[in-house]
Amino acid sequence: MAVLTDSVNVEEKDGVLIDSPVAVDIIYRGAMVMYNAAGFLAPALTGAGNVFAGIAEEEVDNSLGAAGDKSCKHKVEGSYLLTGAGFAQTDVGSSAYASDDQTITLTSTNNPLVGQIVQFVSATQVWVKLERNPAAAA
């Protein structure tokens, strides 16, 4: 393609709420979700190579369909009150990782990065600002 010589209209998404095709699975509203190895949205879980995708905005049951038959809206930006264990005030600024679709941990090994802890609430709850992985599908 050649360089622009005039203005053009470029399609855009707001980047906050996107829709992605779902794996053969059930995603519950409020679940942390990830892209699996095939690039489909699935509940977050521990596993090498899993890429965090966001927080599900709706419940989608694609357990009886083929991968991609249904899609799910999910938030990719924002701060969310998330649950785990063993948090302290000193964890503010630390990275949070998903160990399943509703639990975060400070352990990075085989856990997808969710974001940065921005506020301590209790030993079991912290506010996390989502970090969009540049390798994530959009």
C-alpha positions, -999 to 999 in steps of 0.1 A, spaced: 0 0 0 10 36 -6 13 63 20 -18 84 25 -23 115 4 -57 124 18 -78 118 49 -95 84 54 -121 70 77 -108 42 98 -132 18 116 -127 17 153 -139 -2 184 -139 15 218 -116 -13 231 -134 -16 264 -161 -41 255 -154 -66 228 -171 -98 215 -150 -130 210 -160 -165 197 -163 -190 225 -147 -225 229 -169 -255 236 -175 -244 272 -197 -224 295 -187 -189 305 -205 -173 334 -210 -135 337 -183 -121 359 -158 -148 351 -122 -140 342 -118 -153 306 -88 -162 285 -80 -172 249 -72 -209 246 -45 -223 223 -70 -224 194 -78 -187 200 -113 -192 214 -126 -175 246 -128 -199 276 -129 -196 314 -95 -186 328 -74 -214 342 -38 -223 350 -18 -235 320 13 -225 301 5 -202 272 -30 -191 283 -36 -154 275 -60 -134 297 -88 -118 277 -109 -99 303 -140 -102 324 -172 -117 309 -202 -94 307 -227 -121 300 -233 -158 304 -228 -180 273 -233 -217 271 -216 -232 241 -211 -266 257 -232 -284 231 -219 -264 201 -188 -263 181 -160 -238 190 -170 -204 176 -207 -211 174 -214 -185 200 -196 -154 212 -193 -136 245 -190 -99 253 -162 -92 277 -145 -61 292 -108 -57 285 -102 -25 305 -111 -12 339 -105 -20 376 -122 -49 393 -126 -62 428 -111 -97 426 -107 -125 451 -77 -146 462 -58 -153 494 -29 -140 513 -29 -104 501 -13 -75 520 -10 -37 516 25 -43 503 10 -61 472 -2 -28 457 17 -24 425 22 -62 421 10 -82 392 -20 -105 397 -25 -137 378 -56 -159 372 -55 -194 387 -91 -201 377 -121 -180 364 -128 -164 398 -95 -165 417 -63 -145 414 -29 -152 428 5 -135 430 21 -166 414 30 -162 378 40 -197 370 16 -210 343 -10 -185 353 -22 -158 328 -14 -122 338 -47 -103 347 -33 -69 357 -18 -48 384 -31 -46 420 -41 -10 426 -58 -12 460 -57 -35 489 -90 -43 506 -84 -74 527 -63 -106 528 -88 -120 503 -98 -91 481 -79 -65 460 -87 -41 432 -70 -51 400 -65 -28 369 -68 -51 339 -37 -52 316 -44 -61 281 -19 -86 268 -6 -74 234 -7 -110 222 -45 -112 229 -69 -113 201 -93 -84 197 
